[in-house]
Amino acid sequence: MKKILPILRNEIFVIVYVLIIFLILLRVGEIKKITTYNVSAVSSLKSSHLITEYEEEPKVEEIKSNVYKYRITSYYPGDECNSTKCTGTGLCTKDFDVDEHGWYTYNGKLVLAAATTYLQNQFGVKENKLYFKYYDEVTLTIDGVQYEGIILDTCGACYRNEIVDLFVTNKESVLDRGYRGVDMVSMEVTKKK
């Protein structure tokens, strides 16, 4: 028994030592937070801006409390991404008016798509990024003119970059400002749910 006890104690010491080394090795390179981006199902959002260059877009620049600089792009029914006539809210082109530019409006406000809270599980969450809910209202300043806008749809590319997507009637009505930070639009959040 006297011989077995020291051998057993040494064996337990070796096992504990090996376990400690193993646990240390497991912690090397441990990731604290994982954010995923599922780009395989992106086309289900029907946004024309899912086909973009993979260059870094300028970061959101906060001007004052709730005014930001964004790139504005456009999508329309039947575009190259097969966008439909309906938005994420269930409202469709029949529910909208069209302004003099060929842009859809709802109750006098531009119809917009943005990064919303509804598909964060699919696209991931970026720190310090502004996410919207449907019916949030904004004021856009485009080429020096202010327009009221309302978020009624979700835009896949808007999760990757600082983009807001304008719903327009056709290709001739497309608006694109702010590419690579040139002529970005100012967007003030006026009503958030």
N, C-alpha and C positions, 0 to 999 in steps of 0.2 A: 504494500500500500504506500510505503514511503517513497518508492521509486516511481509509482504511477502519478502521484500528486505533482511533483516537479515537472514531469513530462506533460501532464495535462495543462498545467499552468503555462508552460512555454508554448504549447499548441494554441491555447486560447489567445495568448499575446500575439502570436503570428497571424491568427485569423483576424483579430481586431485591427492589427497593423495593415493587413492586406485590404480590409474593408475601408479603412480610412483613405488609403492611397486610391482605391477604386472610386470612392465618392469625390475625392479631389479631382481626379481625371474627368469624371462626368460633368463637373461644374465648369470646366474649361470650355469656353466658347458658348456657354449657355445663353440663350436668347430670352430677354425679359419680356419683349412685346413683339408680336407677329402681326403684320398687317398684310392682307392678301388682296390681290386684284384679279378678279376672274374676267379675263378678256375673251374667253371663249363664248360667253353668252351675251356679249355686248350688243350684238345685232338685234336682240329682242327689244331693245329700247327704241329702235327706229329713228335714231338721231343721225342727221347727215354729217355730223362732226366726229363720228367714230373713226373716220378715215382722216387722220391728221399726221403731220410729220412728228417724229418722236424727238423733237428738240425741246429743250427746257423753255417753258413759257415764263414770262416775268411773274414774280410773286405778287400777291395782293398787296397793294399799297394803301394803307389807311390814311385818308386825307384828314378827316376829323372824326368825331365819335362814331358815326355809322355811314360814312361815305367811302367807297372803295373804287379802285381802278380795275376794270375788267376788259377782256377782249369780248366783242359781240360777234356772233356768227349767226347763220340762219339755217333753217330746215323747212321743207315743204312736202306736201303729200306727193308720193311717187318719186321722190328724189333717189339718188344712187344707193341709198340705204333702205329704200322701200318704206319710207315713213308713211304713216297712214293719215287719215283725215281726223283722227281722234287724239286727244291728249291723255295723260295719265289720270286726270280727274274724271274722265268719261265724257267730258265736253268735246264736241266735234266742230268741224268747220261750219256746219249748219247753225251752230249756236253763236257764231262770231260774226262781227262786221268786218269790213275791209276798209282801211284808210286810203288816202291818196297815194301812198307809196306801195300799196299792194301788201301791207302788213296786216295780219289778223289782230283784231281788238275784241276785248270782252268788257262790256260796261265802260267803254271808252279808254280802256287800258290795254297796252301792248301785251299780247300773249307770249309768255316766255317759258323756256325750259332751263333748269339749273341743276346743280348737285343738290339732291334732296336727301332727307333722312330716310326715305323709304327703301333705298337700295344700298345702304351702307354695308349690309351684310355681304352683298355681292361684290361691291367695288372697294370696300375697306374705308377706313377713316383716317384722314390726315389731320395732324395736330394744327391748330390755328387756322383751320379752313372754315369758311362760313357755309353752313348747310341750311337749306330752306325747307319749308313745308308748303303744300299746295295752298293757294290763296294768300300767301305772303305778298305784300305790295312793296314796290320800289319806285324810285324816280331815276330815270336814266337821262344823262346828258350826252346826246349824240350830235357831233358837229356843232356844238354850241346851243342846241335846241333841247329843252326838257320835255320828256315824255313820261307819263305814268305807266307803270307796267305791273303785271300780276303773274306770279309763278303758277302755271297750270300743268306743267309737264316735267319729266325728268330727262336729263341729258347725260349720256355715258361719258363723253369726253370732258364734261364739266367736273367730273370727280378727279381727273388727272391734272387739269390745268384750271386757271382762273378764267373761266368762260361762262357767258350767259348766252343762250340760244334763242333767237327770235323766230317765231312761227310766221312764215310768209306764204303767199298764194302760189308762187311759181319761181322758176329759176331767175327770171328777169327782176324779181323783187328782192333778191338776196342782198343782204347787208353783211359786210365783214370789215370790222375796224379793230385795231389793236394787235394785228399780227406782229409778233416779235416786239411788242411794246409800243408800236407806232400808232398814234391816234386812238389810244385806248378811250373807252367811255367811262364816265363817272357814274357810279350807281349808289344811290342813297337808299337804305332800308327805311321805309316809312311805316310799315305795319307788319309785325311778325307774330305768328301764332304761337 
